[in-house]
Amino acid sequence: MTDASPPALPTDAASRTSAPSFATALRFWLKLGCLSFGGPAGQIALMQHELVERRGWIDQRRFLHGLNFCMLLPGPEAQQLATYVGWRLHGVAGGLAAGLLFVLPGALVLLLLSWLAARHGDLAWVAALFDGVKPVVVAIIAAAVWRLGRKTLRGWAPPLLAAAAFLALAVLKIGFPWVVLGAGLIGWLSTRAGLALFGAGGHGPAGEEPAGPLPPPGRLVRLALVFALLWAGPVLAVLTLAGEQPWRDIAALFTKAAFVTFGGAYAVLPYIAEAAVNRYGWLDPATMVNGLALAESTPGPLILVTQYVGFFAGWNQPGTLPPLWAGVLGSALTTYVTFLPCFFFIFAGAPYVERLIHHRPAAGALAAISAAVVGVILNLGVFLGLHVFQPRPGETDPFAIALALAGLLALLRWALPVHWLVLLGAGAGLARAALLGLL
């Protein structure tokens, strides 16, 4: 992968940058990984402030180029943006350092929290914590639907596509990958036909398309082969040493999810939840909500919730391994196959960034997927809300409904940071259990 070296940084006065040493950049990426709360919007804003405005490691135009490129890709855009900037600064080594350190702190914290949830989830105080957190998670999803809907559902076509995506998932039970691919195809073809149905006319930054030199034609083939080997080697080693199940299903599910995660973690979670809960029986819906809450309150990308699911897959179906080690293996395997494609997308596409972000059909596909994702996230909210508000058939939980409404108001009216809302929800759950004498 050493042939994937970045182009030289600009030297003109308007966009002058100062490249740091690798050691200095390494310290910054570790700090970023520890402080990256607040979801992709907050993480990208933090990088904009630190990398462009404060340190001047990359100029504004190339930062925006990278951001728009990452928005075209499946996967967590903030983590991929960090990988892209690291690649521009120090090549493949810099991209690996930035991307890995963006994920590692949150992954270690979530691993510990996953063990606590699995080992002590039946304790009264732990159950009380989660009783307060679950309604807050539903509120977070509802707020995401509202904010994304206001941004993307303009005109007649985007709301129609969002409704179709919701019905396809909730009623027709069509698989999530097919919904994403179908939406992307609609956007691509409509834009190619000259129809701006989804407002995809100006995705890339303003200005002429740069015409820098392209890498050798065989580069992508070599890169794909390298990453195929990087995927197959560890997966086959796990299957050989630990047996086929649940490791084969873990590798297959989360690899497939990594290639269709357009629109953020909320979009792909219904697909993962349906498979993990209904198809494989790794965990129940309530435990799935707990995992989402834990991922919301830790640093790093929200897609780390897949790691939590992988931990419970190993913990509940350990095979010949002790449950703890099976959970750790499931967690590690899930994280590996989830994020490995993210690095491939960046290293494969980074040299073509300026061309890709100005590609109108690709922008049209992304815009259509963004509209469909509103319906996808709504489906997730309905799926989880039914289990939170009706913990048992025919029984409604007024506390959960009231807490969810209060959480939604706090998010939309006062813009309360998500991790603080999760902590407040946990406190409300403890207070309720104390008042009822359950502790």
N, C-alpha and C positions, 0 to 999 in steps of 0.2 A: 504493500500500500504506500510505499515511499514515493511513487510517482505522482501522488495526489497532492503535490505541494501547492500552496496558495499563491496567487499572484502577488506581486510586490505592493506594499502599502503606498497610498498616494503621497506625493511630495509637494503638490502645489500648495500655495499659501492658504487657499480657501478651505482645504480639507486635510491639513497637516495632522499627523498622528505621531505618537511616541510609543513605540513598541516596548513592553517591559521585558525583563529577563524571564526565563521560564520559571525560576524559583519564585519570583515576585508574583507571576500570574498564578502559580500553583496555590500560593497562600490565599489569593483572592478567591479562587474557585472554591476552596474549602470553606471560606467565610460565607460565600454566597449560598453554598449548599446548606449551611447551618441556619441561615436567616431567611430562606426562601419560603416564607409563609404567604398566605393571601391569594393563592391561585395564580393562574398564568398572567392575569392583568397586572397584579402587584409584582410578580416576579420580573416581568418584562419592563415595568416602570423602574424597578430597582436597577436592572442592568443598564437601562438608558441613562439613568443618573450617574451610576458609577463608571461605566465604560466610556460613555460619550462625553458627558458634561464635566465630570470631576477628573477623570484620569486621562482622557483623550487617547485611549488605546485604539479606537476605531472611530472613523468619522461618521457623521449623521447619515449621509447618503448610503454608505455601505451597511450600516446598522439596519436601516429601513429595508434595503435590498434583502438582507438576511432574514428579517422578520417576515416579509412577504413571501419569501421562499418557504420558510418553515410553516406558514399558514396553508401552503399548498399540499403539505405532506401529511400522511397519517402519523399519529403519535403526539406526544406532549410538546407543543411548540416552544415553550420556554426552555425546556431542557435541550431541545434541538438548536435553539438560537444560541445558547451557551456553547454548545458543541461547535457550531459554525464560527462563532467569534474566536474560540480557542484554535480552530483550524487556520483561520486567517492569521492569527498571531504566531503560531508555532507549528503549523502543519498537522500531520496526523497525531503526533504525540500530544500537541496542545488540545486538539479536539477530543481525544480520549480522556485527558485529564479533566477538562471542563465538564464533559458530559457525565463522567463517572462520579466526580465529586459533587455534582448537582443532585445526584440520586442517593449516594452512599449514606450521608447522615440520616436522612429521613428513613431509609431502608433499615438501618440498624435500630432506630427508635421504634419503628413499626414492628420489627421482629420481636422486640421485647414486649410491646403491647399485645401482639398476637398471642404470645405465650401466656401472658397474664389473663387474657380473655378466655383462652382455651382451658387453662389450668384452674382458674379461680372464678370463672363466669357464673358458677352456681352459688357463690357467696351472696348474702343478702345485700351488702353495701355495693358490690359490683353490679348486681342486677338493678339496684336503685339508680346507680349512675347511668346505666344504659337506658333505663325507662325515661330519664329526662333527656337523653341525647337523641333518641330515635325520632321524636317529633320535630326536633330542631333540624335534623337531616332532611326531613320532608319539606320543611320551610326553605332550606337552602336550595333544594331542587326546584321548588316553585319559584323562588326568586330568580334562578338561572333561566327558567322558561320565560319569565316576564321580561328580563333584561335582554336576552337574546332575541325574543320575539319582537320587541320594540325596535331592535336594530336591524333585523333581517326581513321581517314580514311586511314589506312595503309593496304596494301594487296588488294585483289579483293573483298572480301565479305563485309567489312564495307561500301565502297562507294555504292555498289549495294543495301545494306539495307537502306542507307540514301536516295537514289533516290526512292526506293520503298515507304518509309515513306512519302516523299514529294508528290508523285503521289497519294498515298492513301488518303491523306488529301485534296490536292488541286483539284484533278480531280475526284476521286471516292467518295469523301465526307464521308469517313469512320471516325467514331468517334475517337477522340484522345485516350481514354482509350483502345480501341481495338488495336490501332497501338502499344501502349506501351506494352500491354500484348502479342501481337503477336511477337514483337521483343524479349521480354524477353524469351518467349517460344522457339524461334529459338536458342537463345544463350544457354539456359539451355540444350536443347536436343542435340545440336551439341557438347557441352562440355562433356555431359554424354557419347556420342558416341566416344569420344577421338579425336574430331576434334577441333583444336585451331583456328577456323576461325576468331575469333575476338580478338585474343591476350590475352586471359583470363587466361593464365597459372599461373601467379604469382601475384594475386591481393593482398593477404595479405602480411604483413611484413615478412622478412626472419626469419627463426628460427623454432624450433619445436613448435608444437601446445601444449599450456599449457593444463593441465588436471585437473584444479581446480574442486572443488565440484559443482554439479549442484543444483539449487533451487528445492524445493518440486514440484512434478508433477502438483499439483492443483493450483500452483501460477498463471500461465497464465490465467486459467479460472477465478479465482477471480479478477485478474487485468482487464480482458476484461469486466467483469460484472460491475466493478466500473466505468470504462470509458464509458460504454454504458449508465449507469445512469447519469453520468456527462454530456453526450451529450443530452440525452432525456429530462432531467429536464428543463434546460433553454430553449430549443427549444419549448417544449410543453407549457411552461409558456408564451413565446412570442406569439405563435399561439392563445393561449386562451385569452390573454389580448389585442392583437393588430389585431387579424383577421388572415386569412390564407395567403393572398397575399399582398406584394411579399415575405413574410417571409418564407413560405414553400419552394418556389423555391430557395431562397437564401441559406437556410440550406441544401437543397438537392444538389445543384450545387457545393457549395464550400466544402462540406464534401466529395463528390465524387472526386473532384479535389485534395484534400489533400492526397488521397490514390494512385494517379497516377502521382504525381509531381516528376517523375524521370528526372534528367538532368537539374534541376533548373527551375526558374519561366518562362524563355523564352519558355521552352518546352510546358508548360501547358497553356500559354496565348492564343494561337489560339483557344483552346477548350473553354476557358472562354469568349474570345471576341466573338466567334460565337454565344454562348448561350446568352450572355448579350446584344449583338447588334441585332442579327437576330431573335432569338427565343423569348426573353422576352421584347426587346425594352427598356431596362433600360437606354441606352445611345447610341450615334452614334459613328462611327469609329474615327472621329476626337477627340472627348472627351476621347475615350479610349487611343489614343496616348498621350494626355495630361496627363492622369493618370500615364502612364508608365514613362513619363518624370519626374513627381513629385516624383514618387517612386525611380527613379534613383538618385535624388538629396537629399534624406533624409537618415538618418542612418537606420540601420536594414536590414533585408533580403528583396530582391526585390519582393518576393511574397506578400509583404504588398500592392502591387497594387490591390490585390483582395479587400482590405478594401475600396479603392477608388471606385471600381465598386459597392460594397455593399452600400456605401453612396449614389451614384447616383440612385441606385435601389429604396432606400427609399425616396430620394428627389423627384424623378419624378413620383413615384407611392406611395404616402404617405398614401392612404386610409383615415382613420378618424383622423390621426395625423397631426400636423403642419409639413410642409416640413423639417424644421431643425431637429426636434426631430425624425422624420422618418428617416432622413439621418444618425443621430447619432446611432439610433437603428440598421439600416442596416449595418453600419460600424462595430458596436460592435458584432453583430451576425456573420457577415462574419469572422472577426478576430478570434472569439472564435472557430467556427467549422473548420477553416483553421488550427489553431495551436494545438488544443486539440489532434488530432492524433499524432502529433510530439512527445508529451510527452509520449503517450502510446507506440510508437515504441521504445523510449529510455528505459523506465522503464521495458518494456517487454523483450527487447533483450539484455540490458546491461550485465546481468550476463553470457550471452552466447557469449560475444564478441569474445574471442580468438578462439572459434570454428567456428563461423559464417564467420569470415574474411578469413579463410582457406578453406571454402567450395567451391570447384571448380565449380560445376554447378551454384551456386549463382553468382560467379564472372563472369562466362560466360554469364549469363543473363544480368548482369549489363553492361558488355562490349558491348553486342549487343544493349541494350537500348541506350547506349551512342552514338553508331553509328547512330541509327535511329533518335536520337534527333537532329543531324545536319540537317537532312531533315525537321524535325518539326520546327526548328527555322527558316530555310529558308522559309518555308511556312508562318510563322509569318511576316517575313520581306516583302514578296511579298504582303501579305494581307494589311499591314499598308502602305507600300510604294505606292501602287496604290492610296490610299486615300490622301496621302501627296503630291505626285507629280502630281496628276490629281484631284484637289479639285472639279472640275466640269467636266462633260462628254465632251470630246473633247478638253479640255483646260489643257495645261501643264504649270507648274510653274518652270521657269528656276532658280529662286532664291532658291527654295527648293532643286533642283537637285544639284546646285553648293554648297550649304551649306552642304548637305549630303556628297558630295565628299570630301570637305575640312575637315569635321568631321572625316570621315573614314581615311584620311591621317594623321590627328593629333593623332588618336588612334593607328594606326599600325606603323607609322614611328617614332613618338615622345612619344608614350605611355602616352599621356595626361590623367590624372585622369578623370573619367567619370563625377563627379559632377562639375568639372571646365568646361568641355566641354558643359554641359547643361547650365551653367551660361553664357558662351560665346555665345551660340546659342540664348539665350534669349536677350542678348545685341544686337546681329545682327538683331533680329526681331524688336527691338525698334528703332534701327538706320534706318532700311529700312522704317519703318512707318513714322519716322520723316522726312526723305528725300522726301517721297511721299506726305507729308502734311496730313497724316491720323490721327495725334494726336492733 
